Amino acid sequence: MTFDRIAEFVLTARDIPESAMEMAALLLMDTVGVAAGAAGMEAGRIARDHAFNFHAAGASEHAAQMIFDGRPASIPGAAFAAATGIDNLDAHDGYNPTKGHIGCAVVPALFAFAEARPEMSARDAICALVMAYEISARAGIALHASVADYHTSGAWNALGVAALGCRLRAASPDALRQALGIAEYHGPRSQMMREIANPTMLHDGSGMGALIGSMAVMMAQAGFTGAPALTVEADDAGAHWSDLDHVWTIEQNYIKPYPICRWAHAALDALSELKAAHGFSPQEIATIDVHVFAQSAALFSGMPTTTSQAQYSLHFALAALLVHGQIGPVQITGAGLSDREVAALLPRIAVQEEARHSERFPEGRWSDVTVTLKDGRQLASGDVNARGGPEAPMGNDEVEAKFRMMAAALSEQRITALWQMHTRLLLPETTFEDIAQLVRAPVENTHG
């Protein structure tokens, strides 16, 4: 596919299947819920304060209010702050073939760029969001195919942000080309497994992806040039773009039931199914044997002292799910990190890599769990693939329940009003400003 056709899709595409539009609306709401949950967490607070202090706009037309905060920053600053917060509450959507995440960068960018267009319909905003998912997905796959390192999502979701900004700012095809080149060149080519080995607030690089992608738009429109994006224009990248505008990858994104790295989710689902079927309590458990793929086996194995470690954990996540029956912001922050009942379970959990599960990564996230009870019974889950994706989607009731748990820092009235936007976003009379007004105001309460 030539760049001209890609540019046409980015800047003008509106003939999008309704199923893709509906999925985009659902992913938007899911990401908004995560953003609300992240607002009171330390990483999000630091990012917003940083954006307010050091990424201010020089003119009002270049400013955007930070979501769930209300203070102004520059458009790139507002996108950076929200993406960093969302990235640090690891409950946002993802796409298996990219081994990473799209919504955590492009949804914050949508709110930041859209503030200058209060008249924009929600449908037009959702069209732009679908486009950004499609560009991000292909850029991510192309980048993974062209380099040896396993890089964070910010390395490629920056291109989706740049495409989104160019569309909303009515950029020319040449400005788009320069913006994609700038975003790819400066995108954070950070090493994912370093973060897995030492979990920190750096997380998956999507805060920097949102910042760089947004900056690339402004710089390109001002005349700054960038080398053509290899993930878009290189000869060997063409195969990854050939199905653009007739295969809608957004419909293959997963929604996460837990704010934990998805590498842990198959084991969490397997253990949850066993507990539901057999009704055992944590006190009845002698051992838990967990067989996982290699990347899952590399997750943090101790009792976390930080939220970052908790979100990149396997042993802790399994224990927390057993003790509390759910994992939400409360379980991975504050007192949740020193829960004695959870800590007591960790020595009973053994994790090892299983070759057949590793062979199915990244197309699937497979694990199996065997629970041995103190009375001698052994309960085996069999092979389980992480749910939330198209092969085992969460129902709307589950997604709403997750949204309400994540957004618990908001008032009940605001939570309900936000969730009701899910059914209104695709109506012709709805403006994107209708939801943006609900999202920009500060949270009513915080946790952490």
C-alpha positions as CSV (number, residue, x, y, z in Angstrom):
1,M,0.0,0.0,0.0
2,T,1.4,3.4,-1.0
3,F,1.8,6.3,1.5
4,D,-0.8,8.2,-0.5
5,R,-3.4,5.6,0.3
6,I,-2.4,5.5,4.0
7,A,-2.6,9.3,4.1
8,E,-6.1,9.2,2.6
9,F,-7.2,6.7,5.3
10,V,-5.7,8.7,8.1
11,L,-7.0,12.1,7.1
12,T,-10.4,11.3,5.6
13,A,-11.6,7.7,6.3
14,R,-15.2,7.5,7.5
15,D,-16.5,4.4,5.8
16,I,-15.9,2.3,8.9
17,P,-18.0,-0.8,9.9
18,E,-20.4,-0.2,12.7
19,S,-19.0,-3.1,14.6
20,A,-15.6,-1.3,14.6
21,M,-17.2,1.9,15.8
22,E,-19.0,0.1,18.6
23,M,-15.8,-1.5,19.7
24,A,-14.0,1.8,19.7
25,A,-16.8,3.3,21.9
26,L,-16.4,0.5,24.3
27,L,-12.6,0.7,24.4
28,L,-12.9,4.5,24.9
29,M,-15.2,4.0,27.9
30,D,-13.0,1.2,29.4
31,T,-9.9,3.5,29.1
32,V,-11.8,6.4,30.7
33,G,-12.6,4.1,33.6
34,V,-8.9,3.2,34.0
35,A,-8.0,6.9,33.8
36,A,-10.3,7.7,36.6
37,G,-8.8,4.9,38.7
38,A,-5.3,6.1,38.0
39,A,-6.0,9.7,38.9
40,G,-5.3,9.3,42.6
41,M,-2.2,7.1,42.1
42,E,1.3,8.5,42.7
43,A,2.5,8.1,39.1
44,G,-0.5,9.9,37.7
45,R,-0.2,12.8,40.2
46,I,3.5,13.2,39.5
47,A,2.8,13.2,35.7
48,R,0.1,15.8,36.0
49,D,2.1,18.1,38.2
50,H,5.0,17.8,35.9
51,A,2.9,18.6,32.8
52,F,1.3,21.6,34.6
53,N,4.7,23.0,35.7
54,F,6.9,22.2,32.7
55,H,4.6,21.6,29.7
56,A,2.5,24.7,29.8
57,A,1.0,26.2,26.6
58,G,2.2,29.5,25.4
59,A,-1.3,30.4,23.9
60,S,-4.8,29.3,24.8
61,E,-5.4,27.6,21.5
62,H,-2.5,25.2,22.3
63,A,-3.8,24.3,25.7
64,A,-5.9,21.4,26.9
65,Q,-7.2,20.6,30.4
66,M,-5.8,17.4,31.9
67,I,-8.4,14.8,32.3
68,F,-9.6,14.0,35.8
69,D,-7.6,17.1,36.9
70,G,-8.9,20.2,35.2
71,R,-5.6,22.2,35.2
72,P,-4.4,23.3,31.8
73,A,-1.2,22.1,30.0
74,S,-0.1,22.1,26.5
75,I,-1.8,19.5,24.2
76,P,1.3,17.3,24.3
77,G,1.6,17.8,28.1
78,A,-2.0,16.8,28.7
79,A,-1.7,13.7,26.5
80,F,1.5,12.7,28.3
81,A,0.0,13.2,31.8
82,A,-3.1,11.1,31.1
83,A,-1.2,8.4,29.2
84,T,1.4,8.1,32.0
85,G,-1.4,7.7,34.6
86,I,-3.3,5.1,32.6
87,D,-0.1,3.2,31.8
88,N,0.6,2.9,35.6
89,L,-2.8,1.3,36.3
90,D,-2.3,-1.7,34.1
91,A,-5.9,-2.3,33.2
92,H,-6.1,-0.8,29.7
93,D,-6.8,-2.6,26.5
94,G,-4.2,-4.3,24.2
95,Y,-3.7,-6.1,21.0
96,N,-1.9,-9.5,21.1
97,P,0.1,-9.2,17.8
98,T,1.7,-6.0,18.9
99,K,2.6,-7.4,22.3
100,G,1.4,-4.1,23.7
101,H,-1.2,-1.4,24.1
102,I,-2.9,1.3,22.0
103,G,-5.7,2.9,23.9
104,C,-3.6,4.2,26.8
105,A,-1.9,6.6,24.3
106,V,-4.4,7.4,21.7
107,V,-7.4,8.0,24.0
108,P,-5.6,10.7,26.1
109,A,-4.4,12.2,22.8
110,L,-8.0,12.3,21.5
111,F,-9.2,14.3,24.6
112,A,-6.2,16.6,24.3
113,F,-6.6,17.4,20.6
114,A,-10.4,17.5,20.7
115,E,-10.6,20.4,23.2
116,A,-9.9,22.8,20.3
117,R,-12.9,21.3,18.5
118,P,-15.9,21.5,20.8
119,E,-18.3,21.3,17.9
120,M,-16.9,17.9,16.8
121,S,-19.5,15.1,16.8
122,A,-18.8,12.1,19.0
123,R,-19.1,9.9,15.8
124,D,-16.4,11.9,14.1
125,A,-14.2,11.5,17.2
126,I,-14.8,7.7,17.3
127,C,-13.9,7.5,13.6
128,A,-10.6,9.2,14.3
129,L,-10.1,6.8,17.2
130,V,-10.7,3.8,15.1
131,M,-8.1,5.1,12.6
132,A,-5.6,5.7,15.3
133,Y,-6.0,2.1,16.5
134,E,-5.5,0.8,13.0
135,I,-2.4,2.8,12.4
136,S,-0.9,2.0,15.8
137,A,-1.5,-1.8,15.3
138,R,0.3,-1.9,12.0
139,A,3.1,0.3,13.1
140,G,3.6,-1.9,16.2
141,I,3.7,-5.2,14.2
142,A,6.0,-3.6,11.6
143,L,8.4,-2.4,14.2
144,H,8.6,-5.7,16.1
145,A,9.2,-7.4,12.7
146,S,12.1,-5.1,11.8
147,V,14.2,-5.0,15.0
148,A,15.5,-7.6,17.5
149,D,14.6,-5.9,20.8
150,Y,11.3,-6.2,22.6
151,H,10.4,-2.6,22.9
152,T,7.7,-0.8,24.9
153,S,4.4,0.3,23.3
154,G,5.4,3.9,23.3
155,A,7.9,3.1,20.5
156,W,5.0,2.6,18.1
157,N,1.8,3.9,19.6
158,A,3.4,7.4,19.1
159,L,2.6,6.9,15.4
160,G,-1.1,6.4,16.1
161,V,-1.1,9.5,18.3
162,A,0.6,11.5,15.5
163,A,-2.0,10.2,12.9
164,L,-4.8,11.2,15.3
165,G,-3.5,14.7,15.8
166,C,-2.9,15.2,12.1
167,R,-6.5,14.2,11.4
168,L,-8.0,16.4,14.1
169,R,-5.9,19.4,13.1
170,A,-6.6,19.0,9.4
171,A,-3.0,18.5,8.5
172,S,-1.8,18.1,4.9
173,P,-0.6,14.7,3.7
174,D,3.0,16.0,3.7
175,A,2.7,17.2,7.3
176,L,1.3,13.7,8.2
177,R,4.3,12.1,6.5
178,Q,6.7,14.3,8.5
179,A,4.8,13.8,11.7
180,L,5.0,10.0,11.4
181,G,8.7,10.2,10.6
182,I,9.3,12.4,13.7
183,A,7.2,10.2,15.9
184,E,9.0,7.0,14.8
185,Y,12.5,8.5,15.1
186,H,12.0,10.0,18.5
187,G,9.6,7.3,19.9
188,P,10.9,5.7,23.1
189,R,12.6,2.5,21.8
190,S,12.8,1.4,25.5
191,Q,13.4,-2.3,26.4
192,M,10.3,-4.0,27.8
193,M,12.1,-6.8,29.6
194,R,14.2,-4.3,31.6
195,E,10.9,-3.0,33.1
196,I,9.7,-6.5,33.7
197,A,12.9,-7.3,35.6
198,N,12.7,-4.1,37.6
199,P,9.2,-2.7,37.7
200,T,9.0,1.1,37.9
201,M,6.7,4.0,36.9
202,L,8.3,3.9,33.4
203,H,5.9,1.0,32.7
204,D,5.2,0.5,29.0
205,G,6.5,3.8,27.7
206,S,3.1,5.1,26.6
207,G,3.3,8.4,28.3
208,M,6.4,9.2,26.2
209,G,4.7,7.8,23.2
210,A,1.7,10.2,23.7
211,L,4.1,13.1,24.3
212,I,6.3,12.4,21.2
213,G,3.4,11.7,18.9
214,S,1.6,14.9,19.9
215,M,4.8,17.0,19.6
216,A,5.4,15.5,16.2
217,V,2.1,16.9,14.9
218,M,2.8,20.4,16.1
219,M,6.4,20.3,14.8
220,A,5.4,18.9,11.4
221,Q,2.8,21.6,10.9
222,A,5.3,24.2,11.8
223,G,7.6,22.9,9.1
224,F,9.9,20.6,11.0
225,T,10.9,17.6,8.8
226,G,11.4,14.0,9.7
227,A,12.9,11.0,7.9
228,P,10.1,8.8,6.4
229,A,8.8,6.3,8.9
230,L,10.4,2.9,8.1
231,T,7.5,1.1,9.7
232,V,5.2,2.8,7.2
233,E,7.2,3.3,4.0
234,A,10.0,0.7,4.0
235,D,9.6,-2.0,1.3
236,D,9.5,-4.8,3.8
237,A,6.8,-3.0,5.8
238,G,4.3,-3.1,3.0
239,A,2.9,-6.4,3.9
240,H,1.7,-5.1,7.3
241,W,-0.3,-2.3,5.6
242,S,-1.9,-4.2,2.7
243,D,-5.1,-5.0,4.6
244,L,-5.6,-1.4,5.9
245,D,-9.3,-0.3,5.6
246,H,-10.7,-3.8,5.1
247,V,-9.3,-5.7,8.1
248,W,-10.3,-3.9,11.3
249,T,-7.8,-4.9,14.0
250,I,-9.6,-2.8,16.6
251,E,-12.2,-5.5,16.9
252,Q,-9.4,-7.9,18.0
253,N,-8.3,-5.8,21.0
254,Y,-8.8,-7.3,24.4
255,I,-10.3,-5.7,27.5
256,K,-8.5,-6.6,30.7
257,P,-10.4,-7.9,33.8
258,Y,-7.5,-7.1,36.1
259,P,-5.1,-4.1,36.5
260,I,-2.2,-6.6,36.2
261,C,0.1,-7.3,33.3
262,R,-1.8,-9.6,30.9
263,W,1.0,-12.1,31.0
264,A,-0.5,-13.1,34.4
265,H,-4.1,-13.2,33.3
266,A,-4.3,-16.8,32.0
267,A,-3.1,-18.1,35.4
268,L,-5.5,-15.7,37.2
269,D,-8.4,-16.9,35.1
270,A,-7.5,-20.6,35.6
271,L,-7.3,-20.1,39.4
272,S,-10.5,-18.2,39.4
273,E,-12.3,-20.9,37.5
274,L,-11.0,-23.6,39.9
275,K,-12.1,-21.6,43.0
276,A,-15.6,-21.0,41.5
277,A,-16.0,-24.7,40.6
278,H,-14.7,-26.1,43.9
279,G,-15.2,-23.4,46.5
280,F,-12.0,-23.8,48.5
281,S,-10.7,-21.1,50.8
282,P,-7.1,-19.9,50.9
283,Q,-6.6,-21.7,54.2
284,E,-7.4,-25.0,52.6
285,I,-4.6,-24.7,50.0
286,A,-1.3,-26.7,50.4
287,T,0.3,-25.7,47.1
288,I,-0.5,-24.0,43.8
289,D,1.6,-25.1,40.7
290,V,1.4,-22.7,37.8
291,H,2.7,-23.5,34.3
292,V,3.1,-20.4,32.1
293,F,4.8,-19.1,29.0
294,A,8.4,-17.7,29.3
295,Q,7.4,-14.0,29.6
296,S,4.9,-14.8,32.3
297,A,7.5,-16.7,34.3
298,A,9.7,-13.6,34.3
299,L,7.1,-11.6,36.2
300,F,7.9,-10.3,39.7
301,S,7.7,-13.2,42.2
302,G,8.0,-11.6,45.6
303,M,5.7,-9.5,47.9
304,P,5.7,-6.1,46.2
305,T,6.6,-2.9,47.9
306,T,5.4,-0.7,45.1
307,T,2.4,-0.6,42.9
308,S,4.6,-1.1,39.9
309,Q,5.9,-4.4,41.2
310,A,2.3,-5.4,42.1
311,Q,1.1,-4.8,38.5
312,Y,4.0,-6.8,37.0
313,S,3.6,-9.7,39.5
314,L,2.3,-13.2,39.2
315,H,2.6,-14.8,42.6
316,F,1.2,-11.7,44.4
317,A,-1.6,-11.3,41.8
318,L,-2.7,-14.9,42.3
319,A,-2.6,-14.6,46.1
320,A,-4.5,-11.3,46.0
321,L,-7.2,-12.8,43.8
322,L,-7.7,-15.7,46.1
323,V,-7.9,-13.6,49.2
324,H,-10.0,-10.8,47.9
325,G,-12.0,-12.4,45.1
326,Q,-11.0,-9.4,42.8
327,I,-8.1,-7.2,41.9
328,G,-8.7,-3.5,41.6
329,P,-6.8,-0.3,42.5
330,V,-7.3,-1.0,46.2
331,Q,-5.5,-4.4,46.1
332,I,-2.4,-2.9,44.3
333,T,-1.9,0.3,46.3
334,G,-1.4,1.4,49.9
335,A,-2.3,-1.3,52.5
336,G,-2.9,-3.8,49.7
337,L,0.8,-4.1,49.4
338,S,1.3,-5.4,52.9
339,D,-1.8,-7.7,53.3
340,R,-0.6,-10.5,55.6
341,E,-3.1,-13.0,54.3
342,V,-1.8,-12.4,50.8
343,A,1.8,-12.6,51.9
344,A,1.2,-15.9,53.6
345,L,0.1,-17.5,50.4
346,L,3.2,-16.6,48.3
347,P,5.5,-19.5,49.6
348,R,2.8,-22.0,48.5
349,I,2.9,-20.8,44.8
350,A,5.4,-22.4,42.4
351,V,5.7,-21.1,38.8
352,Q,7.6,-22.7,35.9
353,E,7.7,-22.2,32.2
354,E,5.8,-24.7,30.0
355,A,7.1,-25.0,26.4
356,R,3.7,-25.5,24.8
357,H,2.5,-22.2,26.4
358,S,5.6,-20.4,25.2
359,E,5.1,-21.6,21.7
360,R,1.6,-20.0,21.5
361,F,2.9,-16.5,22.5
362,P,2.1,-13.8,21.4
363,E,-1.0,-15.0,19.6
364,G,-2.3,-16.4,22.9
365,R,-1.6,-16.0,26.6
366,W,-1.9,-19.6,27.9
367,S,-1.3,-21.1,31.3
368,D,-2.5,-24.0,33.5
369,V,-2.9,-24.3,37.2
370,T,-3.0,-27.2,39.6
371,V,-4.2,-26.6,43.2
372,T,-3.4,-29.2,45.8
373,L,-5.5,-29.0,48.9
374,K,-4.5,-29.9,52.4
375,D,-6.8,-32.9,52.3
376,G,-4.8,-34.3,49.3
377,R,-7.2,-33.4,46.5
378,Q,-5.6,-32.1,43.3
379,L,-7.6,-29.7,41.1
380,A,-6.3,-29.1,37.6
381,S,-7.6,-26.3,35.4
382,G,-6.3,-27.6,32.1
383,D,-4.9,-25.1,29.5
384,V,-6.6,-21.7,29.8
385,N,-6.1,-18.7,27.5
386,A,-6.5,-15.2,29.0
387,R,-10.0,-13.9,28.5
388,G,-11.1,-10.5,27.4
389,G,-10.2,-10.9,23.7
390,P,-12.3,-11.9,20.8
391,E,-11.9,-15.6,21.6
392,A,-13.4,-15.1,25.1
393,P,-14.8,-11.6,25.4
394,M,-16.0,-10.0,28.6
395,G,-19.7,-9.3,28.6
396,N,-21.0,-5.8,28.7
397,D,-22.1,-6.4,32.3
398,E,-18.6,-7.4,33.2
399,V,-17.1,-4.4,31.5
400,E,-19.5,-2.1,33.3
401,A,-18.7,-3.7,36.6
402,K,-15.0,-3.2,35.9
403,F,-15.6,0.4,34.9
404,R,-17.4,1.1,38.2
405,M,-14.7,-0.5,40.2
406,M,-11.9,1.4,38.4
407,A,-13.8,4.7,38.6
408,A,-14.8,4.3,42.3
409,A,-13.0,7.6,43.2
410,L,-15.7,9.4,41.3
411,S,-19.2,10.2,42.7
412,E,-21.8,7.6,41.9
413,Q,-23.7,10.2,39.9
414,R,-20.7,10.9,37.7
415,I,-19.9,7.2,37.2
416,T,-23.4,6.6,36.0
417,A,-23.4,9.6,33.7
418,L,-20.1,8.6,32.2
419,W,-21.1,5.0,31.6
420,Q,-24.4,6.1,30.0
421,M,-22.2,7.9,27.4
422,H,-21.3,4.4,26.1
423,T,-24.7,4.2,24.4
424,R,-24.7,7.8,23.3
425,L,-21.3,8.2,21.6
426,L,-22.5,6.9,18.3
427,L,-25.7,9.0,18.2
428,P,-25.6,11.8,15.5
429,E,-26.7,14.4,18.0
430,T,-23.9,13.7,20.6
431,T,-20.9,15.9,20.6
432,F,-17.5,14.7,21.9
433,E,-17.6,17.7,24.2
434,D,-20.5,16.0,26.0
435,I,-18.2,13.3,27.4
436,A,-15.1,15.5,27.6
437,Q,-16.9,17.8,30.1
438,L,-17.5,14.8,32.4
439,V,-13.9,13.6,32.1
440,R,-12.0,16.9,32.6
441,A,-13.1,17.8,36.1
442,P,-11.0,16.5,39.0
443,V,-11.9,13.4,40.9
444,E,-14.1,13.8,43.9
445,N,-12.0,11.4,46.0
446,T,-8.6,9.8,45.7
447,H,-7.0,6.6,46.9
448,G,-3.4,5.5,47.0
